[in-house]
Amino acid sequence: MTPDTGTASDCSLVPDLLPAQAEGWDSLRAAAREALARQELPTKRDEDWKYCDLAELRRAAFRPAAPASVDIRDRILPEARGTRLVFVNGRFDPHHSCTSALPQGLRLLPLHAASEAATRLGSLLKPAESDFFANLNTAAFADGAYVFVPKSVKAEAPLHLLFITVGEDGGGGEGIPSTQPRILVEVERNASAELIEEYAGSSPAFTNVAVEILVHEGAELRHERIQREAPEAIHISNLRAEVAKDGRYHSRTVSFGAKLSRQTPQVRLTGPGAEASLDGLALLNGDQVSDTHSVLDHTQPHGSSRQLHKCIVDDQAHAIFNGRIFVRHGAQQTDAQQQCRTLLLSDSARVDAKPQLEIDADDVKCAHGAAVGALDPEELFYLQSRGLNAAAARNLLTYGFASDLLAHIPVASLRRSLRQQVMARTNAADLVETP
């Protein structure tokens, strides 16, 4: 690719994607616009972007996605029939959304209908502290989702946020369609919920996501993040989460689609006894690029975190992992474990892995590591000795590498769907039964 040079002024993302109307978020949007005026589209000269080339973003012309019709019957999760919001090309779709099964007091609303979100939105992704893409979202988002789980409520059914990008009615005009989904989640004291944040697409598009999550004392949020966009798409996601005393936040990100995808989850444990996990799976082929830059920030004692990030990389694809764990002064008896494991299936596949620990406390239990390699010849030989041919043995081991991470997804229909997709990508469909 052409080296990534230049400044924000020559990037068509600004100001073409900024809304004509502030739509009620005047001061927040103004602050984001002011920050954008001082920022540049990242280049490979920036340390956090040194392996990720955005030249294609700079060359392309983008515009807000136009309305479209869609049939989502095959994407409805049976477990979330009455607990879902659907957005098509960045717009709330009331016809396909259904919130009839929500517990009393739980709020699952499009942002434009959630006036109570005004005081919280931007509290974690502050324009003065955010990067170019987070500020672009703040300045340009048209709508999004607000999730509020009140004190002591235990949501049994998963809450499903489905964002779909499809071909536009009437063609949509020149340029690549863009959406800027915004999500705000607040789980109050001693409450719990399962959230599924899913992106699916069948058309080239640029999706730029910003997510803010507040987990209060004793609360728990289990968060599945699924990215299955079109092979030509570009997907950028910023996530900020804060976890209070004895709170628990567990996130799993699965990336199958998009030519270029980048996930930037940052979780700050702000109270004693807080827990967090950030797991991930990227399945790449062709010339796909998947980039994960994560932060787990321990600020108080007795916290714990776990991170397991797996990548399967074939053809000329490129996986990037940069995971940082901070243990601040005074965060004694922190237990933090981080592991990145990558399976390379071709000689031209590539991975850049950089797990990091920065510890400023002396009574901790922390470990990190990275493992990169091909399929184990002894395991291949064992399977072939049991009657499988070389290709089948290779496919079965590849599927097995990914399946253990998917096995912990609690929503059965989603787990089954993702396993079937992995089997299709690894040609293991005839070798494995899908529970």
Secondary structure, DSSP 4 states (H G I P E B T S, - for coil): -------GGG-TTTTTTS-SS-TT-HHHHHHHHHHHHH-----TTSGGGTT---HHHHHS-EEEPPP-----GGG--GGGTTSEEEEETTEE-TTT-B-TTPPTT-EEEEGGG-GGGGGTTTSSS-GGG--HHHHHHHHH---EEEEEE-TT-B--SPEEEEEEE-PPTT---SSEEEE--EEEEEE-TT-EEEEEEEEEESS--EEEEEEEEEE-TT-EEEEEEEEE--TT-EEEEEEEEEE-TT-EEEEEEEE---SEEEEEEEEEE-STT-EEEEEEEEEE-TT-EEEEEEEEEE-STT-EEEEEEEEEE-TT-EEEEEEEEEE-TT-TT-EEEEEEEEEE-STT-EEEEEEEEEE--SS-EEEEEEEEE---HHHHHHHHHTT--HHHHHHHHHHHHHHHHHTT-S-HHHHHHHHHHHHHHHT-TTT----
